[in-house]
């Protein structure tokens, strides 16, 4: 449930289930990192923006890592016919070399 509180006279969205309001600042209940940033003037009005806390950034990194692994698995399945080849591990030499080798190999299968 979201509420609105006043920080330095500016309305700020606040979720009491996930955030604590202590000494005029908003903190994450899980990691304790400050979520609000200093007020910024935009178009003649002052605004306070929320930044991602440590636990939120780690969550986003995990999601990106999972998406990368799923993409690699999808590419292996698209390029290699044998499930045994899907389990092979490829050492990254360079981005250009890898993309050229992958293109040559996939073109040879077509």
N, C-alpha and C positions, 0 to 999 in steps of 0.2 A: 504494500500500500504506500503510495507516494504522497508526501505532504509538501508544502512550501514553507520555508523558513526565511527569515531576513538575516543576511550577512552584510554588514556594513551598509545597511539600508537598501540592499538589493535582494529581490526575491531569488531564492535558490531551491531547486528541487531536492527533496530529502526523503530517503527511504529509511525509516527507523528500524526496519528488520535487518538491514545490512550495514547501516552507517550509525556512527555516534557523533553527537554534537557536543564538543568539549572546548571551552575557552574561546568561543567564537569561530571555531573551525570544524570542518566535517572530516571524520576519520573512518576508515574501513574497520568494521568489527572483527574481521578475520585476521588481517595482517597488521592493522594499526597505522597504516600509511595515510598521510593527509591527502584528501581528495580534491579540495577546493584550491584554486590558484588565486593570485592577487587580482583585484578588479582591473579590467581593461576598458578603456574608452573606445567605443565604436560608434561612429555616426552621431556623436554628441551624447550618447547614453553609456552608462557604466554597466558592464556585464561581468559575471563570475562564471568561469567555465569549470567543468569537472575533468580531472585527469584520471587515467586508469591507475589503479593501485597495483602493488606487486603481485598479488594473487591473480588479478585479472590479466595482467601482462603474461604471467606464466601460463594461464589457461589459453590465451590466444596463441602463444608459442607452441603449446601442445597440439592445438587444432591445426596450425600450419604444418607442423611436423607430420601429423597423421595424414593430411591432405597430400603432402609430398610423397610419403610412402605409398599411398593409394595410387597416385599418379604413376610412380615407378612400376608398381605391380601391374597396372593396366597396360603400360607400354611394353613390359616384358611379355604379357599374354598376347598382345597384338603382334609382336614381332617374332616370337618364338613359338614353334608348334608343340614342342615337347614340354610337359610339366616339369621335367627334370631341369631343363634350361631356365625355367622361371626362378629356380632356387639359387642360381649362380649369383655370385657377388662380383661386381665390377668396381675396380679401383678407378677413381676419378683422376685422370691425368691432366686434362685441360678441357675447358668447355668446347672449344672449336674442334679439337681432336675427337672428343667423345661424340659430338653431334655428327661429324663427318663419318666416323666408323659406324654409328647407328644407322645413318641414312644409307650408306653403302650396303650394310647387311640387310636392312629391311627391303631395299630395292632388289637385292639378289633373290629374296624370297618371292617376290611378286611375279 
